[in-house]
């Protein structure tokens, strides 16, 4: 019986390893985006002029 599943032999192992690596890179990229966005938002909040202080 012929199966279209990639879970056979060395090709299945390589496919699984590739999928795991790509998923790990996607999670890593998502974490980096969240960290840098949080830093950028904090930086913008510090640089924003205060509402009660007059402009100089």
C-alpha positions as CSV (number, residue, x, y, z in Angstrom):
1,X,0.0,0.0,0.0
2,X,1.4,3.4,-1.0
3,X,1.2,6.3,1.5
4,X,1.6,10.0,0.9
5,X,2.7,10.6,4.5
6,X,6.3,11.9,4.7
7,X,6.8,9.8,7.9
8,X,9.0,7.1,6.3
9,X,12.8,6.5,6.3
10,X,15.4,9.2,6.2
11,X,13.1,11.5,4.3
12,X,10.6,11.4,7.1
13,X,13.3,12.1,9.7
14,X,14.7,15.1,7.7
15,X,11.2,16.4,7.2
16,X,10.5,16.3,10.9
17,X,13.8,17.9,11.8
18,X,13.3,20.7,9.2
19,X,9.8,21.3,10.5
20,X,11.0,21.5,14.1
21,X,13.8,23.9,13.2
22,X,11.4,26.1,11.3
23,X,8.9,26.2,14.1
24,X,11.7,27.1,16.6
25,X,12.8,29.9,14.3
26,X,9.3,31.2,14.0
27,X,8.9,31.2,17.8
28,X,12.3,32.9,18.2
29,X,11.4,35.6,15.7
30,X,8.0,36.2,17.5
31,X,9.8,36.6,20.9
32,X,12.3,39.1,19.4
33,X,9.5,41.1,17.8
34,X,7.6,41.3,21.1
35,X,10.7,42.3,23.1
36,X,11.8,45.0,20.7
37,X,8.2,46.4,20.4
38,X,8.0,46.6,24.2
39,X,11.3,48.4,24.3
40,X,10.3,50.8,21.5
41,X,6.9,51.6,23.2
42,X,8.7,52.3,26.5
43,X,11.2,54.6,24.7
44,X,8.4,56.5,23.0
45,X,6.6,56.9,26.3
46,X,9.7,58.4,27.9
47,X,10.3,60.8,24.9
48,X,6.6,62.0,24.8
49,X,6.1,65.5,26.2
50,X,4.3,65.7,29.5
51,X,0.7,67.0,29.4
52,X,1.0,69.4,32.3
53,X,4.4,70.9,31.4
54,X,4.6,73.9,29.1
55,X,6.6,73.7,25.9
56,X,10.0,75.4,26.2
